[in-house]
Amino acid sequence: MAKANRIYKTAVPVNKNQELEGEVIDITYQGMGVIKIDNFPIFVVDAIPGEIVKIGITKVLKNYAFGRVLSRIQESPNRAKNVDKVAITTGIAPLANLKYDAQLTFKQHQVEQMFKKVNLDVEVSPTLGMENPTKYRNKAQVPVQNINGRLETGFYRRGSHKLIPTDDFYIQDPKVDEAVIATRDVLRDLGLSAYDEESNKGVVRHIMARRGYYSHELMVVIVTNTKRLPEAEEIAKQLQVKLPELKSFIHNINNRDTNVIMGQWNETIWGADEIHDQLMGKDFVIGPNSFYQVNPQTTATLYRLAAEKAGLKATDTVVDAYSGIGTITLSIADQVKKIYGVEVVENAVADAEKNAKNNHIDNAEFVIADAPEQMVQWAEDGLKPNVVFVDPPRKGLTSELISAVSAMKPETFVYISCNPATLARDAVQILAEGFKIDGAIQPIDQFPQTTHVETITVFKRVAE
Ligand code: SAH
């Protein structure tokens, strides 16, 4: 029977509402347990490898199905106890049901698997974790919705835009959670409405809060669909009372039909236009639209290791592509002769330039541009860096960027990645362009309790 199903691939071996027992054999990148019946995968929330569970099938598609746990017949010793169900069902913390050591192993395997898929044989070190892997996020971006006539904040149920109200985000700095709740309460008291995606009516879309880990400076941003934020001055007054750490209160407009949270237009209602935080002995200003690493504790480890692995010298010329507000550039500028950053967000580059000045760094230069285009330009201009750092968003590098790096012939190419799938894809081209991987790939747990993995990979140019 099983054999027949494997041959006739179209056969779907399960039906909706069917109940069955199975062993969980894997976890997906979304943090769901995988059970296979006659090789047909069923994805199940809150089920971890090694467990035998009884499930009910909730949805059947052509190549896979979804199920829900009815009972757990055999529990894994890796299961973490007393975890908030909301954290798991919403995807705030989809791996929170796994003990932390098992999370770190899962991430190491995740990286290994991605490289296997592209037929590259690499060594992956054990994941470097955090001592206290909760309450680490310095930033929240929380959707706002009207539920039963009340303005609520929370998190979307996985794979949907259905809001599940919650006060405890588990992985966020509790002071950031407190800022979100205080803002929600003020909005409720003053009778502001939540924006509704369906009808395109209402005012408030998101609340963003960010807090400096070292500075304790707090920024609150209210993102509206409307041009005006009603009661702006009164909100500012009440937030100052409720949040003594508040340094900056900003209104951001996003009136586009988009999943992007922040719009481009900001108005400072009260306080400063930005907050400060410190990282590796340097001071950084961070504006509302600028990217800033969400886990300040592991970020220091990440940058220190990346710099160490690059083996920087005082004579080096360095490029830092996807430089954000200049955190990597400025944390290593003291160790090299000259460093160039490139970043596409104009405000982030303005922050980076301020940061260079405030920290008395005069050997760093930042360019506002698309990183691939600028790398091609620098290659054409004859720039010859000894070391290139890249730290791209999840979609990874482009083929033209990799070719441009190759043309510049750096000895060392350090790739910091937040997505092992695109890293592995890019590694294939980087190796083909005359580099080899130096030592082991190092995963670092920047995002405990989630399935995200950060890695450092060092490529060295092979002598011609
Ligand atoms: N290295 C920085 C930022 C890394 S995040 C840090 O560690 O803080 C990735 C950055 O790439 C973001 O700042 C984002 O705005 C920028 N970015 C995204 N697409 C880009 C592109 N095509 N060209 C240049 N920068 C880009």
Boltz pocket constraint, residues with backbone or C-beta under 6 A from the ligand:
constraints:
  - pocket:
      binder: B
      contacts: [[A, 291], [A, 292], [A, 293], [A, 321], [A, 322], [A, 323], [A, 324], [A, 325], [A, 326], [A, 327], [A, 328], [A, 342], [A, 343], [A, 344], [A, 345], [A, 348], [A, 369], [A, 370], [A, 371], [A, 372], [A, 391], [A, 392], [A, 393]]
      max_distance: 6.0
